[in-house]
Amino acid sequence: MDFNKIHMKRKQPQNENPLSKIEDARKFLEESLKRERFYSLIVKHIISVKQNGKFLEIGSGPCVLTKMLANEMEEGRITALDISEVMNKIAGEYIKENSVGDKIEIITGDTQDEILLNKLGKYDLIYSTFAMHHWQDANKIICELYKSLNPGGYLIIYDFIRVWWLYYLPLKCAFFPCLRSSFKIKEIKNILNVLNINHYIIQRKYFFFQGIEIKKCTVHNTGYSKLPA
């Protein structure tokens, strides 16, 4: 019996309803505030690519990461996109309390809405954290986000990574379904190759996280390195 084929096959994410209760959104904010140390590493990564101008965050939630990034930006503006109106209400209160509302615009919408993405226009940097495992069609979404980049722009994605040893742990955590719907590095490489995206870096972060950095180069197939997973 092939363990990998049975247990390591990616589980297709289920259609989930956006958060609709204000108390659930507040609880999500509280949980997000506990992740500030991890978010600081993502902010450091985003700042390191030295982009200015228009940023787009996919699945911004309560805007904890958004606020942290806004505090580090000398110039530019962030569009925060999330599907939940209730979550965006909490996010609006949070960024106002932290005096970064002038740098952040919150929009309610679905990442899978191609028409919406086209209306939003072009960006110098697009980033997403812990949303990719929810995407029903990752190929299409990555393609649309890539198209939404200005030449020389970056797409940065952080998400879980599906690893075999988690299936042996005698634990039942709330994020296990997320892990089972996440991608292995090889699968992400396959997606990027299908989309003819060649300028990228994929790096494993800690035990079951990964960071994906994609650059939209003006010259195809040159000027950017692939690092081994």
N, C-alpha and C positions, 0 to 999 in steps of 0.2 A: 504494500500500500504506500503510495507516494504522499508523504505528509505535506509537502509544499503545494501539491495540486489541490488537496482537500482543504487545507487550513489557510494557505497563504493567498488564495485567490481573492482579488479585491471584491469587497461587498459593495454593490451599487447603492449610493445614498438614497434614502427615501425622501419623498417630497415632504418638506417640513413647513408648517405654518409659522409665519413670523410671530415673535413675541407680541402678545396683545394685552397683557396685564401689567399695569404700572409697577406693581410690587415685584414682579419677575424681572423687570428691567432694572429696578433699583438693586436687586440682589445680584444681577449680572455685573453692575457697576462695582459693587463691593468686591466681588471675586476678581474683577479685572485690576482693581487697585493692588491686589496682592501679587500681581504679575509684573509690577513696575520694574523690578530688577531685570527680568528677562526682556521686557520691552526696551530697556535702556541699551541692550546689545543690538537690537534691531535699529533703534535710532542711530546708534554709532555707525552701523553698516550703511544706512541711507545717507547720512552726512558724508561718509567717506567717498561716495561717488561724485561729490562736488557738483551737484546739480542745483540750479536755481530756477525760479519761475513757477509754473503751475504743477501742482502735485495732485494726484487722485488716490484716495484710499478706498479700497474695495472691502466691504463688510466692516465698517468702522465701529459698529457697536456703540458703547457709551463714550467713545472718543478719548479714552485714557492715553492710548498710544499717540493719537492725533495731537493731543495737548502737549505731550512730551516733545514731539517733533517740532511743533510750532514754537516752543520755547527756545529751540536750538537754531531756528531759521532766522537769519538776519533780514532776508527779504523773501518774497514769494507768498503764495497762498495755497491752501489745501482744500480740495473738495472732498468731503466725507460722504460716501455713499453707503446707505444701509437700507434693507428692505422693510424694517419695522418702524412704523410711525411712532409707536410708544417708546422704543429705544431711542429714536432721534429726539424725542421730547426730553428725555433724561440727559442725552448728550448735549442738547442745547443749554440746559440748565448748568451742566458741569463746566462747559467751556466758558460760559458767562461768569461763573463763580471764580474761574481761574484766569480771567482777563485776557483770553486769547481769541475772543469772538471775532475780532477784526481780521484774523488770519485764516479763519475756518468758515467754510460754507457747508451746511449740512443739507443733503438731498435724500429724499426717500425714493428708492427705486431698486430694481432687480438687476443684478449684474448680467443676467442672461437676456436682458432686453436690449437687443441690438440697436433699435431705434433710439432709445435713451442714450446709449453710449455715443452714437453718432451726433446727437444733439449737444452732448457735453463738450465735444470738440477734441482738440489735441492737448497732450500733456508732456511735460519734460521728464516726469517720473511718476510711475504708477506702482503702488505697493499693496500687498494683501497679507494678512496674518490669520492663520487658522480658519480659512474659508474654503480653500481648494477642495478639501475632502467632501464638502457639501455640493460641489458642482456636478450637475447631471451630465454635462457635456464639457469636460475640461478642454478638449481640443478646440471647440468653438470659442469658449470664453478666452482662452489664452490668445487665440488668433485675433479676436476683436480687440483685446487689450493691447496687443502688439501693434495693431493698426492705429490705435489711438495715441501712440507715442509720436512725438516729434523726432526727426532724425537726430541721432546721438542720444536719445532718451533711454531710460532704464525701466525695466519691469522687475520688481523684486517681490518674491513670494516666499513666505515662511509657512510651513505646515508640518503636520506629523509625518512620520515615515512608518510604513508597515514593516515590522520586523518579526521574525519567526518565533523568537524566544518568549514573546508576550503571551503566546498561546499556551505556554506551560505554567504560567503563573497562576496560583490558586486564588486569584483576586477578581473581583467584579467591580471595576471602576466605571464611573459615568462616561469617561472619555473612551472606553474600549470600542464602542461602535464607531467613533470617529477614527480611531487607529485602523480599524478594519476597512474603512472606506477611503483611507489615504493611499498614497502611491509609493511604490518603491522607486528608487533612483533610476533604475533601468527603464521603468515604465514612463517616467517623465522624459528621459532621453528619447524614447520612441516617439512620444507626442511631439517633441520639438523637431525631430527629424522629419516626421510626416508633414509638419508645417513649414519645413525648409528654414527653420531658425537655427543658425549655426554658431552664433556668438553668445555663449552662455557659460556660466559656472554653476555647478551644483555641489554643495558641500553639506556633509552631515554635521549636525549640531547636537552635541550631547548624545543621549541614548536613542531617542526616537523623534528627533526634530531634524528638519533639513531646510536649507536656504537655497533659493534659486535666484540667480541674477542673470538677466537677459539684457543685452544692449542692442539697440536698433542702430546699426552702423549704416553710414551713407554708402560705403563700398562693400559689396557682398563678399562674404567668406574671407575677409582680411581684418587684421588689426585687433583680434581678440582671441584669447586662449581658452581652451577647454582644460579643466582640471579633472584628474581622475576622481571618481566618487570614493 
